[in-house]
Amino acid sequence: MFSVSQDFAPPFKLIAPFFILGSIFYILATAYLFSFSAENLSMLDPKMLSLVHLFLLGFVMMTIFGAMAQLVPVVLEVGHFGVELFYAIWPLLGIGTILMAFGFLGSPQLLPYGGVVVLISMMIFVMEIFLTIKKVEKFNIVMTSVLISNTFLFFGIIFGLVMALSYAGTIDVDIYNLLRSHVYLVIGGYISITLMGLSVVLLPMFGLSHGFSKKPLEISIWLMSLGVSFVVSSSFIDFNILAYIGYALSVVSLFVYFYLVKTIFTTRARKEIDIYAKSLIFAYFSMLGALASGIAYLITNYEPLILTSAWLMFFGFFGFAITGHVYKIVPFLVWFERFSPLVGKQKVPMLADMLPEKSSDAQLVFGMIGVIIVAIAILIQDETFIKAGASFLLVSALAFFRSMLYMINFNTENM
């Protein structure tokens, strides 16, 4: 396992808004699913673009930024360059996300403003992380993954702003080519590599795994980096084979990463299958389903397959990987700040006591059912299934929000 120190951790009040806002945007994204019709789903449909940005910016990125605010200095073992900057990131990212969601829905004039606000929030985050990394004297693969992922994020948000300006009619560019690069830079380059790098710290720490090789992590990160670079290059060079090479490298990267996760899971000392383990099991099987659907799309060119792949990757893999880790991260941070000074002076709760069992189980079960039903609905283009799946997911999101508030506000009276 990598060494993890709490000496440089920022105060929990700094990052709590990220988790609270992220769970609220999760509710909004799932509620938004009720507005979709199964017969005219399309990757470039304005409703689809609005949902993607609501989910990825509002939930995924908001939660990741909050976790990174805590984990980056802990993993790098250096203090933040300017920890107070995080107080500006979450309101800017929240406002920008809302403006972009409404902009895609029918007010394109809002897109440049939303894009600029999101750009500012993410540039603050990226620059703060870069300046924090600059303080590190010796790099390991986790630190390298943070550097690579944030470099891709930097270019991804630049591409996103250019696309927003074009969508609003301010400038004229080929949105389709830029879209491919924007998606790959943010999802493959930032989100995927960030999850890869941090999971090799968090999975062994929470599962007490030892003795596994980190070579697969290095391979998966470099393969994904090459894949993203090839796909982005294909947007500027009229040579589509580069894009397909990039897709293939990305797929291989994720399979190698899955092998690493399987190795960590089988070598863990803590064998309990708790809400965290169950969430990750579903997340990684969703990732495999997304890869299978994506490969099938490349063979058949049947558009519902690529939509299913995106759905399983977003709501299945990203969604459950994040919620699963939240159930470990938030109780630990609250316990460390609120109860660790009381150890030896009075009775303090165990971490398991801080997890609301009923609402967390409801979130897991209803969420898994919802993801599977919507995936089937997309494949068979069934209207009723979409509404049914959305209903399960909305209940799941509300249960997650309830769990979040319970964990953040936990005190000895709850024991």
N, C-alpha and C positions, 0 to 999 in steps of 0.2 A: 504494500500500500504506500501511497505518497504521504509524506508528513503533512499534517494539517494543524495549524496554530490558530488559536482564537485571539491572540494578542493584538491583532490589527483589525479586528471586526468592528464595523461601524455600529452605532446605536440602532436598535430595532425600529424605533420611531421613524428613522430615516427611510426604511424600506417597506414598512407596513402599508403605506398608500399604494405601492406598486401591486402588492398582492390583493388588496381590497378592490382596486380599480380593475385589475385583471379579471377577477371573478365576476364583476358586474358586466364587463364587456363579453364574458363568456355567456352570461344569461342573454344579453342582447343578440348575440350571434345565433344562439340556438332558437330564440323566439323568431328571428328573422326568417328561419327556414320555412315557416308556415306560408310565406308569400310566394314560394317557388312552385312552378308548374313542371311536372315531370316531362311533358312533351316538348318543351322548347329550351331545355337546358343547354347552355353553350359556354365555353371557356371565356369568350369575350362579351357575354351578355352583361349589361350595366349592373343588374342585380347581383350577378355572380361576382363581379369585380368589387362591388360594395361589401358583400359578405366576406370575401377573402381578406380585404383590408381591415374590416371590423374584427375578424377573428385573429389574423396574424399580427396586426399592429396592436389592437386593443387587449387581446388576451395573451398570445404567445410572447410577443416582444416585451410587453409591459411586465409580465411575470419573469421572463428571463433577465431583463434589466435589473429587477429587484433582487433576484438571486445572485446575479453577477456582482452587484454592489456589495454583497456580503461575501461571496466566495472568492472573488479575484484577489483581494488583499490577504485572505486566509490561505489560499493556495500559493500565491507568490511570496508570502511572508514579508510583505512590505506594506506600509500604510498607503491609503489613497493619496493621490496628488492633491485633489481638491474635493473631499467628500461632500462638502456643502453644495456642490453643483448638482447632486442628485435631487435636491429639493426643487430644482427647476425642470428636471427631465420629465417627471411623471405628469405635471399639469400640461406641459407643452405637448407631450405625446398624446395625452388624452384629448386635448382640444383638436390637434391635427387629425387624429383618427376620426373624430366626429365630422369634421369638415370634409374629409375625403369620402366618408361613407355617404353623406348627403350629396356630395358633388357627383358621384357616380349615379345616384338615383334620379337625377334630373336637374341638377344645378351645377353644370360643369364649370361655371365661373368661380365656384368655391374651391375647385381642385388646386389651382396654383397657390392659393392661400394655405390650404391644408397641407399641400406638399412642402411649402416653405417652413411651416411650423414643425412638421415632422422632421424635416431636414435639420432644423436648428436643434431640436431635442436629441436627435441621433448623433449629430456632429459633436455636441457637448459630451455625450456618452463616449463616443469613439476617441475623441481627443483626450478625455480624462483617463480612459483605459490605456491609451498609448503612453501618456506621461507617467502613469503608474508603472507600466511595464519597463519604462526607461530606467527605473530605479533598481531593477533586478540585475544582479551581478552574474548569476549562472542560470541558464535556461534548461528546462526539461521538456518533455513532449507535451505536457499539459500547458505550460506557459507558451510554447510554440503554437499550439492550437488556438489559444486566445489571441495571439498576435495575427495569425493567418485569418481567423474568422472575422476579426474586426476590420482587417484590411478589405476583405470582400464586402463587408457591410458598408464601408465608406463608399466604394464604387457603386454598390447596389442602390443606395439612397440617391446618389447623383443621377443615375439612370432613371430612377423613379420620378424625380422632380422634372427631368426633361420630358418624360412621358406625360406627366400631369399637365405641363404647359402645352404640349401638343394636343392632348385630349380636349383642352379648353379652347383650342384654336389660336393660342398665342404664337406658337411656332409650328413649323411643318417638318415632321420627321416620320420615318417608317416605324410606327408603333409596334407592329408585329415582331420585327427583328429585335427591337429594344426590350420588348416584353419578355422574350426568351432569356435574354441576358439578365434582366432585372430579377426574374423569378429564380434563376439559377444562382445568382450572386447572393440573394437574401436567404433562400431556402436551403440550397446545397452548400453555399459558401459560408453563411453565417450560422443559421439555425442548426444544420446538421453537424458541422464541425464543432460548434459550441457544445452540443449535446454529447458528441463523441469524447471530447476532451474532458469535460466535467464528470461524465458518467464513470470514467476510470478512477476518479477520486471518490465519488459518492457511492457507487455500487459496492466497492470493496469495504468502504467505511461502514455502511449500514448493514452489509451482509457478513462482515468479518472474513473477507476472502484474502488469502495469502498465496504466494508462490506461483502466480500465473505470469506468463510472458506478456510484456507490453508491446512486443513487436507487431502484432496484428493492429494495434491502435496506430502505430506509425504508418503502416501500410495503408490502412483505410483513410487516414487523413491526407496522405500524399496523393492517393488515387482520386479522392474527392476533389482535392485542389486542382489536379491536372484536368479532371473532368469539367470542372467549372471553367477553367481557363480555356479549354477547347470550345466549349459551348459559347462563351462570350466572344472568342475570336471568330467563330462562324457568323456572328452578327455583323461583322465588318468585312469579312472576306467571303466572296461568293463561292463557297466551297462547303457544301452541306455535309460532306463526309466527316468534317471536323466535329459537327454537332453530334453525329451518331457515335463517333469515337468517344466523345465526352459523355454521352448517355451510358455507353457500355462501361466506361471506367467508373461512373457513379454507381451503377448497379453492382459491380464487383466490389466497390468500396463498402457498400451497405451490407453485402453478404459477409465480407471479412469482419466488419464491425459486429454483425450478429453472432459470428463465431466467437469473437472475444467476449461478448455478453454471456453467451452460453457457457464459456469456460469459467468466467467469474461466478456465475450462478452455481455451477456444479462444484466449485471449490470452496464455497462459502461455509463458514462454521455455524452461522446462525440459520438453521433449517426452517424456521417458522415461515409459513406462507401467510403474511399479513396483508393489509390493504395496499401497502407499498409494493410488495412482490406481485400481488394479483394485478395491480394496475400496469406494472411493467411487462408482465407476461402478455397481457392483452395488447399493450402498445407494440411490442416487438412482433407479435403475430400479425398485427395490423400492417406493420411495415413490410413483412413478407407478402401479405396480400396485395399491398400497393405495388410492390415490385412485380409480382406475377401479373397484375392487371396492366401495368405499364408495358411489360414485355409483350403481352397479348395484343395490346393496341398497336405496337410497332409492326406486328405480324399481320393483323387484320385491318388496321386503320378504322376500326369501329369506335366512334367518338365516345359513346357511353363508357367504354373501358378506361379511357384516359381520365374521364370525370370520376369514375369509381376509384382509380388509383390516387387521384388528388384528394378525394374525400377520405380514404383510408389513411393516407399519409398525414393529412391535417387533423381531422377530428379523432382518428384512431391512434396514430403514432404520437404526433406532437401533443395532442390533447391529453392522453393518458400518461405519457411520460412526464408531462409537467404536473398534472394533478397528483400523480403518485409521489413525486419528489416533494411536492408541497406538504403532504402529510408527514413527511420526515423533517423537512427543513424548518417549517414554521414552529412546530412544538419545541424543537431543539433551541431555536433562537429565543423564543419566549422564555423557556426554562433557564437558559444560560443567563439572560439579563435579569429576569424577575426572581428566580428561585435559587440560583447557585450561590448568591451571598448568604442565604439562610441555611445552607447545609451545616449540620452540627448544632444549630441553634433551635430549630423547630422542625416539625415534620414537613417534608417537601414532596411534591408529587413525582411519580415516575413519568417518563415520556409517554408511556402507553395510556396513562390516566388522562392525558391532555387531548386525546383523540376521541371525538364523538363517534361512537361505534355505529349507531343507527343511521345517522345522516351520511357518514362516509360509506357505509355498505350500500345505502340507497343510491348514492352518487355512482358507485361502481357498477351495480347491477343494471340500473336504468340506463346508464350511459352506454354500457356494452351492448345492450339490446337495441338502443337507439341507433348506434353506429352501424350495426349489422343490418337493421331494417332499411335504413336510408341507402346503404350500399346496394342492397337488393333492388330497392326502388329505382335507383339510377340505372342499374343494368337492364331492368325490364320496363323502365319508363312508366311506372305506376304511380298515379296521383295519390291514391289512398295510402300507400305504403310510406310516401314522403311525409304526409301529415301524421301518420302513426309514429314513425321514427322521430319526428320533431317533438312530438308530445313526450316521448320517453326522455329525450335529450334535455328538454326544458325542465322536467322534474329533476333530472340529474344535476343540471347547472344550479338550480335553486338549492338543492341539498349540499352542493359544494360550497356555495356562498354561506349557507348556514354553518357548515363545518369551519369555514375560514374565520367567521366572526367568533365562533366558540373558542377556537385555538388562540386567536389573538387576544381575546378578553379573558382568558382562563385565569382564575384565582383560586385560592385555597377553599373558598366556599363551594366550588364545583366538585370537590373531592368527596 
